[in-house]
Amino acid sequence: MIVAGLLLVLLALLGAPLFAVIAASAMIGFSREGIDLSIMAIEFFGIAETPVLVAIPLFTFAGFLLSEGGAPGRLVRLSQALLGWLPGGLAMISLAACALFTAFTGASGVTIVALGALLFPALVQAGYSERFSLGLVTASGSLGLLFAPSLPLILYGVVAEAPIDDLFIAGILPGLLMLVLLSLYGYWLNRNTLAAGEPGSARAVLAAIREARWELPLPIVVLGGIYSGYFAVSEAAAVTVFYVALVEFVILREVPWRSAARIVRDSMVLVGAILFILGMSLASTNYLIDIGVPQRMFEAISQHVSGPGMFLAALLVFLLVLGAILDIFSAIVLAVPLVLPVASQFGIHPIHLGIVFLAAMELGYLTPPVGLNLFISSYRFDRDIVAVYWATLPFLLVLAICVVIIAYVPELSLFLLG
């Protein structure tokens, strides 16, 4: 068994697909216990019984469609007209725009690529230092994962069997905390810099609102429908796709119909990878539960951890490392089933755990030496990776403070749930 485990680790290090490594580990485990391997297929197709999974491909397609059209540019221009004149105002705009965009796409890399081309030169031209601008755009890519309809929130709800509506609500205050603290840092650092000169005129603001009039109702209608209980998550996803497709294909005609097949293909490749990893992970997780791994983990941790405070500290360190080496979707399906039963032994609420998990994973995107956003930003802006490390470090420290607050103040996540 040890030899098989080492072989699987070697395959993973050599770049074998994650689903293949997970499936192989489950097959070896079930075979060792003398269990018919047909159980793998049963576990895999068991995910089809989860109705909320339909929201994942719908929201993903809508996010890809938004990034294909002119929505990112209109979002930035509207924000700049409203706040661009404040000291640090453009930095606040960048944070808010990236958070909103990431919430809908669920992928920080897409945000850096789609909005980075607009925000990075705009920040430098407005008088912000190149180092600050590079760090801000890189860090902003991971914001928004705590806001509905973030795919990681939905996936955590599926894996943890937690109410997704509750997760959407629980993520509001922690997500706002991150935005506010980063905005205050941007304001303090640039308090003597006027980001864009004179305050925008009422005419400029109205023109920007008119230009973005088709995008503005989207978060209000969709998120308002979810939070009010008028829409279920899957229904909100369907409304989002219908509205975005209507605007991009028919009303504004920014995306040609001939691009539809390519956008569907690109978005569904991501969805397919997520669902395949999820299916294989469920089979592997059930094997681990059958042989008592969570209980063993709890017994081992109990020898060194004396309470929920120490457990949360150990969890944050673990998630920071995990987020640096795995994408967020893989980390959720691999780690949540193992961490959840151990956390429950220490009285950690599953909704609070989910928010802590995703907030810590945001840090993982920015953690040297292998944080995903660092490499995407280095490639996108043609900067040395070490320069990206140093530029992002202050933002990483601010976000780390936010994550510690989120972890040790559970009321921040649970207050709005009543």
N, C-alpha and C positions, 0 to 999 in steps of 0.2 A: 504493500500500500504506500509506503514511503517512496519507493522507486517511482510508482505511478504518479504520485504527487509532484515529485521533482521533475518528471517528464512534462507534466502539464504546465508547470511554472516555466520550464525552458521553452515550450511551444509558445506561451504567451509572450515571453521576452523576444522571441524570434519573429513576432508579428502575426501569429495565427489569429484568425477572427475570434472575438470574444465569445460569440455564441457557440463556436466549436469547442473551445476550452471548457465552457460551462457544461455543455452537453456531454462531453467526454468524461468529466468528473462525475456527473450524475450516473452515467452508464456504468462506470467502474464501481461506484458505490452500490448501486442496485444489484449488479452482477455479483459483487462480493457477498451481499446479503441473501443471494439466491432468489431475488425477486424478478419476475418476468419483465423484460425490458419494454413490453407493450405499455407498461404504466407510464413510460415517457410520453407516448402519443396522447394518452388520456389526460395527463397533466397539461400538455401543450395546448390541446384544443379546449381545455377547460377555461381558458381566458376568453373564449367566445361567449361565455355566459355572463360576462361583465358588460352591461349595456353602455356604461359611461365611456368605454374604450372608443366608441364611435367619435367622440369629441376630439381625439388625438389627430386623426387624419384631417378632419375638417378645419381645426384651428391651424394646423401646420400649413395646409394649402392656402388658407386666407393670409397667413403671414408671408409666405413666399410671394403671393400675388401682390400684396402691398409693397414689398421691397422691389418688385419689378416695375411698378409705376412711378409716378412722381410724388407719392405721398411723403417720403422722407424729406424731400426738398421743401414742400409746402409746410410741413411741421416745423422745420427749422426756421423758415422765414416768418411764420406766425409768432413763434416764441421770441425771435429776435425783435420783432416789432413791439412786443409787449414788455420785455424785460431787458433787451439788449443794451439799453443805455445805463443800467445800474453798474456800479463797481462790482465786478465779479458776476454780472448778470448773464453774460454769454456762457460762463461756466455753469451756472444754474440751469440755463436753457439746455445745454448739452446733456447734463445729468437727467433732466426730466424727459427730454426727447428720447434718449437711449433707453431709459427705464420703460417708457411706454412701448417703444418698438420691440424691446426684448420680451416684454410681457406677451405680445401677440405672436412673435416668431418662436419664442422658446429657445433661441440659440444665440449665444453671445457673439459667436464668430460672425454670424450674419449681420448683427448690429454694427460691429466694427467695420466690416466691409461696406455695408450700405450707407451708414451715416458718417463713417469716418472720413470719407472723401469730401463731405460737405463741412464737417465740424472742425477738423484739424487745421485746414488752411484758414478758415474763418477766425479761429481762435488766435492763430499766429498773426494774422493781418490786423486783428483788433488790439494787439499790443501785449498779449500773453506770451510768456517765454515758451520756446519750443519744447523745453523739457516738461513744463507744467502741462502744456497742451497734449503732448504725447501720453503722459501719465493719466490725464483725465479721460481721454478718449478710450484708452486701454481699460481703465477701471470701470468706465461707464458701461462697457459691453456686458458686464455680468449683472448689472442692476436690472430690476424688473422681474426677476425670477420669483419674487414673493407676491407679485400682483397677478390677479386674474386677467386673462385666462391662461396663465403660464402652464406649459406642458409638464414641467417637472412637478408642479403642484398636483396636477391631475394624476400623474404617474405614481406619485407618493400615495395619494388616496387609494389608488387601485391596489398597490402592493401592500399597504398597511391596512386595507379595508376600513379606511377612515372616511367620514362624510366630506366630499369634495367641496360642497358649499361652505362648510365650516372652515376648511382650509383657506378658501378664497377670502373669507372674512378675517380669519386670524392673521393673514399675511399683510393686511393693510397698515397697521401701526408699525410693525417692525420694518416694513419696506419704506414707509415715510421717514422713520428714524434714520435710516441709511441715507436717504436723499437729503434730509435736513442737515445732518452732520457734515456730509461732503460739501453741501452748498455753503455752510458756514466756514468751512476750511477754505473754499475757493474765494469767498468774500474777504476773509481775513488776510489771505495771502496777496490779494489784488486790491485791497481797500484803497490804495492810492492811485489805482489805474482806472481810468474811465473806459469801460470796455468797448463802447461803440460811439462815443461822442455825445451828441445832443439826444435828449429824449425823443422817442418816436412821436410823430404827430398823430392826431386822431385820424386823419385821412389815411396815413400809412397803416395804422392798426386796422381800420375798417377794410382796407384793401386786402390785407393779409387774411383777415377773417373771411372775407368774400371768396378769396382764392381757395381757402381750406374748408369751405362750407360743407363739402361732402364727407370729409374725414371727421369733422367735429362731432356729429351725432353718434359715431360708432361706439366710442367708449361709454357714452351716456346711456344709449339704448341697451347695449349688450351687457355691460357691467351692472347698470341699474337694474336690468331685468333679472340678473343672477342674484344680486344682493337683496332685492325685494322679494325674491321667491316666485316671481312671475314666470321666469324661464328656468327649466332644468338645465344642467350643464350641456347636455347633448343638444337640447333645443337652441340654446344660446350659440353653440357652435354652428348649427345649421343656419341660423339667422345671420351670423357673421359672414359665412361664405356667400350666402345669397346677396347680401348687401355689398360686400367688397367686389364680387363678380359683376354685379349690376353697374357699380360705379366705374370700375376699371375697363370693362369690356364694352359697355353700352353708352353710359352717360359721358364720361371723359374720353373714352377710346384711347387711353394711353398704352394699353397692352393689346396688341393685335390678337385676333382669334387664333392665328396660326401658332402663337406661342403657348396656347393653352396646354397642348399635349406635353410640351417640354416642361412647363411649370408643374403639371401633375406628376410627371415622371420624377423630376428632381425632389419634389416634396415627399412623394410616396416612397422613394428610396430610403429617406430618413425614417419614415414611419415604419416601413418594413423591418428595418434594422432594430428599431426599438421593440416592436412586437415579437420578433424572433428571439431577441435576448430575453425579453420578459417571459416568454413561454418556456425556454430552456432553464431560466433561473428558477421558475416555480417548481419544476421537477427537481432541480438540484437542492432547492431550499427544503422541500418536503423530505428529501432523504436526510438532510442534516438535522431536521427536527426529529425524524424517526429515531436517529441514533443518539439524540439528546445533546447536540452541540450547544444550543442556547443555555441549557441548564449547566453544562460544564463551564461555559463562559462565565455565567453568573457566579458559580462557585469559585472560579479562579479570580475573578475581579473582587469578590467579597473578601478575599484574603488581603487585598491591598487597598481596597476602597471602602471607606466606612460610612458613606452617606451620599445623597444625591448630588451635593456640591462637588465632591471629588469625582463622582462618576461623570458629571458634565464636563469637568476639566479634562479628564481622560478622553471623553468622547470628542471634544473639540480638537485635541491634538490628532486623534485618529482620523477625523474627517478632513482636517487640513492636509494630511499626507495623502489620503484617499483622493481628495479633489484635485491634487496636483498630478496624479498618475492616471486617473480614469475620467472619462466624460461623465456628466452628471446623471445621464440616463442609466449607464452601466452601474454607477455607484449606488443609485437608488435600488435597483433590482437585486444587486448583490448584497448590500450591507443592511438595508432596512429590515428584512426578515430576521436577520441575526441580532440586530441591535434592539429592535422593538420589544421582544420578550424580556431582555435583560433590563431595559429602561423601565418597564412596567414594575419590575421587582423593587425599584427604587422610588416608585410613585411618580414617575415622569408622565405627564399627560401625553397621549399619542399625538394630539394636534400640536401641542407645544414642541414635542420632539421633531415633528415634521418641519416646523418653521426653523428650529435650530439647525436641523440637518441641511436644509436648503441654503440658509444664510451662511453656514460654514463652507458649503460647497462653492458659494460665490467667491470666497477667499481662495479656494483651491485653484480657481481659474487664474489667479494672479500670483501664486506662490512659486518663487524660483526653486529649482532651475527649470522645471518642466511644465509650469502652468500654461494651459492651452492659449489663453488670451495673449500671453506674452509673445508667443511665436506667431500668432496671427497678426498682431500689431507690428512685429518686426518685419514680417514679410510685406504687409500692406503698405507700410510707410517707408520701407527700405532703410531701416535703422538697425544698428548693431544690437544684438540681443542684450548685451550688458547695459547699453544705454537705456533700453526699455525697462530692465530691472530697476535701475536707479530712479527713473522717471516715475515708475509705478509705486515705489516703496512708500511714500507718504500716504497715498490713497489706501494702500494695503493696511497701514497702521490705523488709519481712521476707521476703515471697515472692520478691522479686528476689534476695536473698542465697541463698535455697534454689535458685533456678534456676541461678545461677552455680556453686554447689557441684555440682549435678547435671550441669552441662555439663562441668566440668573434672575431675570425679572419676568417670570412666566405670565404675569398679569398683562404684559404688553401684547402677548399673543391671544390671551383668553378673554380679555376685558370685553371686547365687542360681541363675544358669544353669549354674554350674560352669565 
